[in-house]
Amino acid sequence: MHHVDELGVILRLGIALGLSSVIGIEREIRQTSAGLRTYALVGTGAALFMLVSQYGFADSVGRHSTLDPSRVAAQIVTGIGFVGGGVIFVRRDAVRGLTTAAGVWATAAIGMAAGGDLPILAAATTVIYLLVSSAYPAVERVLPRSRYSPSRVRLTYRDGRGVLRDLLTRCADHGFAVSDVAVERTSNRESNGERSVTVQLEVRGRGCGAAAHE
């Protein structure tokens, strides 16, 4: 029997679980379509696949097959594409979920690094992911944009007062076309029985560049 350092294997799984959970918590806070459990399972599962490829077939090497861990790694990369594809959806001409899919893909890579006994590389990639996720949105906001690029308007209002209808009317009056309306969150009813609703609008038009300043 091929000797396996069980404590070392469990440590690798623990590192994969911990790092992928950090990413999952960040995504959970942002209320994305894939949350803590998804990212934790993706990272830990990828690590387990790497460990199985290294130790699971060691007894048969030289007798029935040759060991090539890179084949399993390649299959993880291919298979995780289906998970990432499941969180991407298209609504009219807008594509949603690309960042979430990229996060799932990166988390699988982190799990593979942890399972491949590269904990420093896995931890460094986790830090890079958090940096990109937290700092890059601010960078994107200051980059010059085309006057025809879409702008987003986030609105919180009390339900039943016609606020959203009035906003849509004003957008049309100012030459803007609303390409997407998404309800982000609905809170619990307030003490007076009213309910607050948060929606996000995506508007397009020649004045989109000025919309963010109004």
Secondary structure as UniProt FT lines:
FT   HELIX           6..29
FT   TURN            30..31
FT   HELIX           36..51
FT   HELIX           52..56
FT   HELIX           58..60
FT   TURN            62..64
FT   HELIX           69..86
FT   STRAND          89..91
FT   TURN            92..93
FT   STRAND          94..96
FT   HELIX           98..115
FT   TURN            116..117
FT   HELIX           119..142
FT   TURN            147..148
FT   STRAND          151..158
FT   TURN            159..160
FT   HELIX           163..173
FT   TURN            174..175
FT   STRAND          177..189
FT   TURN            191..192
FT   STRAND          195..204
FT   TURN            206..207
FT   HELIX           208..211
FT   TURN            212..213
//
